[in-house]
Amino acid sequence: MQQPVIIITGAGRGIGAATAKLAAAKGYAVCVNYLHNQSPAQRVVEDIIRSGG
């Protein structure tokens, strides 16, 4: 069985960040996308990794 994948635009903050973290917790492979600022998106990725995602 393949792992489901989700691409979330604007995942560096707000609803996008919350959605990325929830999707990772539910077993999705998450693609975190950002437009202008890498730092918040990188923090979301680090949070997901720390949580075991």
C-alpha positions as CSV (number, residue, x, y, z in Angstrom):
1,M,0.0,0.0,0.0
2,Q,1.3,3.5,-0.9
3,Q,1.4,6.3,1.6
4,P,-1.0,9.1,0.7
5,V,0.7,12.4,-0.2
6,I,-0.7,15.9,0.4
7,I,0.7,19.2,-1.0
8,I,-0.2,22.2,1.2
9,T,0.4,25.7,-0.2
10,G,0.9,28.4,2.4
11,A,2.0,25.7,5.0
12,G,4.4,28.1,6.7
13,R,1.7,29.7,8.9
14,G,-1.9,29.7,10.0
15,I,-4.4,27.2,8.6
16,G,-1.8,25.8,6.2
17,A,0.6,25.0,9.0
18,A,-2.1,23.4,11.1
19,T,-3.3,21.4,8.2
20,A,0.3,20.2,7.4
21,K,0.8,19.1,11.0
22,L,-2.6,17.3,11.2
23,A,-2.1,15.6,7.9
24,A,1.4,14.3,9.0
25,A,-0.1,13.1,12.2
26,K,-2.7,11.2,10.2
27,G,0.0,9.4,8.2
28,Y,0.2,11.5,5.1
29,A,3.5,12.4,3.4
30,V,3.4,16.2,3.5
31,C,4.9,18.6,1.0
32,V,5.2,22.0,2.8
33,N,5.1,24.8,0.3
34,Y,5.9,28.5,0.8
35,L,6.1,31.6,-1.4
36,H,8.3,34.2,0.2
37,N,9.6,33.1,3.6
38,Q,11.4,29.8,4.1
39,S,11.9,30.1,7.9
40,P,8.3,29.6,9.1
41,A,7.9,26.7,6.6
42,Q,11.1,25.1,7.9
43,R,9.8,25.4,11.5
44,V,6.6,23.5,10.4
45,V,8.8,20.8,8.9
46,E,10.9,20.5,12.0
47,D,7.7,20.3,14.2
48,I,6.4,17.5,12.0
49,I,9.7,15.6,12.2
50,R,9.8,16.1,16.0
51,S,6.3,14.7,16.2
52,G,7.4,11.5,14.4
53,G,6.1,12.5,11.0
